[in-house]
Amino acid sequence: MFVILFGAPGVGKGTQAKILSTKFNLRHISTGDILREAVKKGTVLGIKASEIMKSGQLVPDDIMIGIINESISDRDIETGFILDGFPRTVSQAEALESFFTERNITGGVIIVLEANEDALIQRITHRVACKECNSIFNTDLLNDVNNCPECGAVKSLYQRQDDKEEIINNRMEIFRETTLPVLSYYNEQRPVCKINGLQTIEKVAEDIITALKDAKLIPATV
Ligand SMILES: [Zn+2]
């Protein structure tokens, strides 16, 4: 099976993808993490992506589609995967559909995490990420804003460049104008499940699992 997690910046796609990935042994494919990793390593892709991401702009479709083509292996197709951060434009969604057709990939669902923009901006500007394990934390809930409570790395928490306040408004606007139309595209293509993304992490995860059961992608007894 595959799951496409869809939603505005900050709605918790990464967090939920990690939970699902662990619970159902699905590969978590985060285009954001892949890009940030490439930036860190200074690869050709990283150098290209770096400037674009710093300004909160979308990385061009051809780069993103290339990443997806390279990232989804035969094994992922067999065991299942979660897409987090892709597709972000209708062209990317169309490219993904052709990819699915070519590789004969079936049995997927689009999970939409919904939330209002003001709540998300508040949430994003209060979050930090771990340089080592890519976990995301809310600074309001951390006792120690330097060290990672997940992997234990020291002084590994930082505010992502694209989470800074001046960048967020730009990202939200791009989401409304460029990414939201992907949903209308999918409404006509695939099962789409909408979930309230402002609930607790546990409740959102529970609702996603219910949606996967309803779509008959996992057994009702899980
Ligand atoms: Zn960590």
Boltz pocket constraint, residues with backbone or C-beta under 6 A from the ligand:
constraints:
  - pocket:
      binder: B
      contacts: [[A, 130], [A, 131], [A, 132], [A, 133], [A, 134], [A, 135], [A, 148], [A, 149], [A, 150], [A, 151], [A, 152], [A, 153], [A, 156]]
      max_distance: 6.0
